[in-house]
Amino acid sequence: MILGGIEAGGTKFICAISDENMEIKERISIPTTAPEETMLNVFEFFDKYDVDAFGIGSFGPIDVNPSSDTYGNITSTPKVAWQHYPFLDVMKDRYDVPFSFTTDVNAAAYGEMKMGAAKGKGSCMYITVGTGIGAGIVIDGEVIHGFSHPEAGHILVRRHPEDMFAGFCPFHGDCLEGIAAGPAIGKRFDTDAKDLPKHHISWEIEAYYLAQALVNYTLTVSPEMIIFGGGVMKQDQLYPLIYKEFESLMNGYVETPKLSEYIVPCQLEDNAGIIGCLLLAKNAYETK
C-alpha cells in the first residue's frame, strides 16, 4: 500500500509517502505561495508514485460538509490567493483514488490519538498555538465535523486586567487567537516573543487566556486528554502557569484527571499532522 499525506499549512505544505505501517519513505516541505505554484510542486512530488489513497489536512477555514456545493474548498482564509480554492477537486482531478479531507489540526489530533500522547484513549483535543490558534477533536476514533469543523481558536475569552493589547485577528480582534497566538505575545510588548524572559508577565497573561480556553473546552467537549502543539507551547514555563490558572478557574466544579496528565505536550511533536494525514489516507483506502 502506498499512502500519500499532505499537511497543508499557511506557511508550508508537508508532503509525504508511507506504507500501511506509517513508515515514511519520502517527505518534502514546499513553501505555501500562490495555489498554482504550490500545487505544481505537490504534483511533481506525488506523480513519482502510484498512490493508493490520500489524506489531506489543510489550513482553513475549509468546507468539510460532503453535501455542500463547495465541499473540499478552502473558504474564508486570510490568505487571499487561497480564498475559495477548490483544493480537494484539484487533487481528485489529478488522482483517481480515495481521499480523506479535514483540517490540519484535526489531522494532528488524529495522529496523536493513534500514535502519540493519546494512544489508547477514546477521545482527545489537540490545540496548536503558534502563528494562529487552532484545535482538532477526535471522539470515539473519529475526527469531529458538523456543518463545518471546530474553530476553537476563535472563542471569546475575558481580558486579563493588565492587558491593553487590542488583538490582531482580522475577523474578531480580541478572540483567543487575536490575543494569545504567537504574534500577539510579541506585539503586546513590541518584541519577539522568543526574546522574552521565562518569568516575564507575558507568560502569565498567555496562561490566563489559554487556561480559560481549556476550561471552556473541558466543560463543553470533556475530552480524555488535551494536547498542545505549536511553537508557543515549546515554552515549558507555560504548563505550570496554565495548571494553576485552570485549577483556579474551574474552582472544583468538575473533577478532571491529574492536570499534568490531562493537559500535555504533543508526543509526535512536528510530525503529528503528517502522520495523522497518512493514517487518514489508510482509513480512506480501507473504507473505499
C-alpha positions in Angstrom: 0.0 0.0 0.0 1.3 3.4 -0.9 -0.2 6.3 1.0 0.1 10.0 0.4 -0.2 12.7 3.0 -0.5 16.4 2.7 -0.3 18.7 5.7 -1.2 21.9 4.1 -0.2 24.8 6.3 -0.3 28.5 5.7 3.5 28.7 5.6 4.4 25.4 4.1 3.0 22.1 2.7 4.5 18.9 4.1 4.0 16.1 1.6 4.9 12.5 2.4 4.7 8.9 1.2 4.4 6.0 3.5 3.4 2.4 3.6 0.5 1.0 5.6 2.7 0.8 8.7 3.3 4.5 8.7 6.9 4.1 7.7 7.6 7.3 5.8 9.5 6.6 2.5 10.0 10.2 1.4 8.8 13.6 2.6 9.3 17.2 1.4 8.5 20.7 2.5 7.0 23.1 -0.1 6.6 26.9 0.6 2.9 27.9 0.5 2.9 30.5 -2.2 0.3 31.0 -4.9 -2.0 28.0 -5.4 -0.9 27.3 -8.9 2.8 27.3 -8.0 2.4 25.3 -4.8 0.2 22.7 -6.4 2.6 22.2 -9.3 5.3 21.3 -6.7 2.8 18.9 -5.0 2.0 17.2 -8.2 5.7 16.9 -9.1 6.3 15.1 -5.8 3.4 12.6 -5.9 3.4 11.9 -9.6 6.5 9.7 -9.0 4.3 7.3 -7.0 1.3 5.1 -7.7 -0.5 6.4 -4.7 -3.4 4.2 -3.4 -5.1 6.9 -1.2 -4.5 10.4 0.1 -5.1 12.1 3.5 -5.2 15.9 3.4 -5.1 18.1 6.5 -5.5 21.7 5.4 -5.3 25.2 6.9 -8.7 26.8 6.9 -11.4 27.5 7.2 -12.4 24.7 4.8 -15.7 23.2 3.7 -15.9 19.7 5.2 -19.5 19.1 4.5 -19.8 16.4 1.8 -23.4 17.6 0.9 -22.2 21.2 0.2 -21.6 22.5 -3.3 -18.2 23.8 -2.1 -17.1 20.6 -0.3 -13.3 20.4 -0.3 -12.7 24.1 -0.8 -10.6 26.4 1.3 -13.0 29.2 2.1 -12.6 32.5 4.0 -8.9 32.2 4.8 -6.9 35.4 5.4 -4.5 34.1 2.7 -6.3 35.9 -0.1 -4.8 33.9 -3.0 -6.3 30.7 -1.5 -9.8 32.0 -0.7 -12.4 29.7 -2.2 -9.8 27.5 -3.7 -11.2 24.0 -4.7 -8.4 22.1 -3.1 -10.0 18.6 -3.0 -11.4 18.9 -6.5 -8.0 19.8 -7.9 -6.4 16.8 -6.2 -9.2 14.5 -7.4 -8.8 15.7 -10.9 -5.2 14.6 -10.8 -5.5 11.3 -8.8 -8.4 8.9 -9.1 -8.1 7.4 -5.6 -9.9 7.6 -2.3 -9.4 10.8 -0.2 -9.8 11.9 3.4 -10.1 15.7 3.8 -10.1 17.6 7.1 -8.3 20.4 8.9 -4.6 20.3 9.7 -5.4 20.3 13.4 -7.9 17.5 13.1 -5.2 15.5 11.3 -2.8 16.3 14.1 -5.3 15.3 16.7 -5.9 12.0 14.9 -2.1 11.3 14.8 -1.8 11.9 18.5 -4.8 9.7 19.2 -3.5 6.8 17.2 0.3 7.0 17.7 1.1 9.8 20.1 0.2 11.1 23.6 -3.5 10.0 23.5 -2.8 6.5 22.2 -5.3 4.1 23.9 -7.7 7.0 24.8 -11.2 7.2 23.4 -11.1 11.0 22.8 -8.7 13.9 22.7 -8.4 17.5 21.7 -5.3 18.9 20.0 -4.6 22.6 20.2 -1.8 24.3 18.3 -0.6 27.7 19.5 1.7 29.3 17.0 1.2 31.9 14.3 -2.5 31.2 14.9 -4.5 29.0 17.2 -6.5 26.0 16.0 -8.0 22.9 17.5 -8.9 19.4 16.4 -11.2 17.0 18.2 -11.3 13.2 18.0 -14.1 11.3 19.7 -14.6 7.5 19.5 -11.8 7.4 17.0 -13.4 9.8 14.6 -12.5 13.4 13.8 -15.3 15.8 14.6 -17.1 17.5 11.7 -20.6 19.0 11.7 -21.9 21.5 9.1 -18.3 22.8 9.5 -15.3 22.0 11.6 -14.2 23.2 15.0 -12.7 26.8 15.0 -11.9 26.7 18.7 -9.1 29.2 18.3 -11.6 32.0 17.8 -13.6 31.7 21.0 -14.1 34.8 23.1 -12.3 35.0 26.5 -12.2 37.5 29.3 -9.5 40.1 29.2 -6.6 40.0 31.6 -6.8 43.1 33.8 -3.3 44.2 32.9 -3.7 43.6 29.1 -4.3 46.6 27.0 -3.4 44.9 23.6 -6.3 45.3 21.2 -5.8 42.0 19.4 -4.8 41.2 15.9 -7.4 38.8 14.5 -8.8 40.4 11.3 -12.2 38.9 11.9 -12.7 39.3 15.7 -10.0 41.5 17.1 -9.5 40.1 20.6 -10.7 36.5 20.3 -8.4 33.8 21.7 -6.2 33.8 18.6 -6.2 37.6 18.4 -4.7 37.9 21.9 -2.9 34.6 22.6 -1.3 33.4 19.3 2.4 34.0 18.9 2.2 37.3 17.1 0.0 38.8 19.9 2.7 37.9 22.5 5.3 39.9 20.6 3.1 42.8 19.5 1.9 43.3 23.1 5.4 44.1 24.3 6.8 45.3 20.9 9.4 42.5 20.8 9.9 38.9 19.5 8.2 36.5 21.9 11.3 34.3 21.9 13.3 37.1 23.4 11.1 37.5 26.5 12.4 36.1 29.8 10.8 33.0 31.2 9.5 35.0 34.2 8.1 37.9 32.2 4.4 38.8 32.8 3.7 38.0 29.2 3.6 34.3 30.0 1.2 34.8 32.9 -1.1 36.7 30.5 -0.7 33.9 28.0 -1.5 31.2 30.6 -4.5 33.2 31.7 -6.1 33.1 28.2 -5.1 29.5 27.4 -6.4 28.2 30.8 -9.8 30.0 30.1 -10.0 28.2 26.8 -9.2 24.9 28.3 -11.9 25.3 31.0 -14.4 26.1 28.2 -13.3 23.0 26.2 -13.4 20.8 29.2 -16.9 21.9 30.1 -18.2 21.5 26.6 -16.3 18.7 25.0 -14.9 16.8 28.0 -12.0 15.1 26.2 -10.0 12.5 27.9 -6.8 14.4 27.1 -5.9 17.9 25.8 -2.7 18.0 23.8 -0.7 21.2 23.0 1.4 21.7 19.9 2.8 24.7 18.1 5.8 26.9 18.6 4.5 28.9 21.6 3.9 25.7 23.6 7.6 24.9 23.4 7.9 27.4 26.2 7.9 24.9 29.1 7.2 27.5 31.7 3.7 27.9 30.4 2.5 24.5 31.6 2.7 25.1 35.4 1.1 28.6 34.9 -1.7 27.0 32.9 -2.3 24.3 35.5 -2.5 26.9 38.3 -4.9 29.1 36.4 -7.0 26.2 35.2 -7.5 25.0 38.7 -8.4 28.4 39.9 -11.0 29.0 37.2 -12.5 25.5 37.5 -12.8 26.0 41.2 -13.6 22.4 41.9 -16.7 22.4 39.7 -15.6 19.4 37.6 -13.1 16.8 38.6 -10.5 16.2 35.9 -7.6 13.8 35.6 -4.3 15.0 37.2 -3.6 18.1 35.2 0.0 17.1 34.2 -1.6 14.0 32.6 -4.6 15.8 31.2 -3.0 18.9 29.6 0.1 17.7 27.9 2.6 18.5 25.1 2.2 16.6 21.9 4.3 13.4 21.7 4.7 13.3 17.9 6.0 16.9 18.0 6.2 18.4 14.5 5.2 15.1 12.9 1.7 14.9 14.4 0.0 16.5 11.4 1.6 14.5 8.6 1.3 11.2 10.5 -2.4 12.0 11.0 -2.8 12.6 7.3 -1.2 9.3 6.4 -3.4 7.5 8.9 -6.5 9.1 7.4 -5.3 8.1 4.0 -5.1 4.5 5.2 -8.7 4.8 6.5 -9.9 6.2 3.2 -8.3 3.2 1.4 -9.7 0.6 3.7 -13.3 2.0 3.6 -13.4 2.8 -0.1 
